[in-house]
Amino acid sequence: MEQNKGIERSIKIFAADRRLTMHLAGLWQGARVGGERCARADLFLASLSEEL
């Protein structure tokens, strides 16, 4: 199978992107119950604000 070369997507990273990512990661970690590896989707989604 041939790979496409030369196709690049330009990505611009803004400081706010990193803050949002860190905030969401914190919420995801907080939605874990006990020793679970993954967060429960219902708890995670309930922790998100309406603005997101």
Residue pairs with C-beta under 8 A, 6 or more apart in sequence:
27 44
27 47
27 48
28 39
28 44
29 39
30 39
30 47
31 39
31 40
31 43
31 44
31 47
32 38
32 39
32 40
33 40
33 43
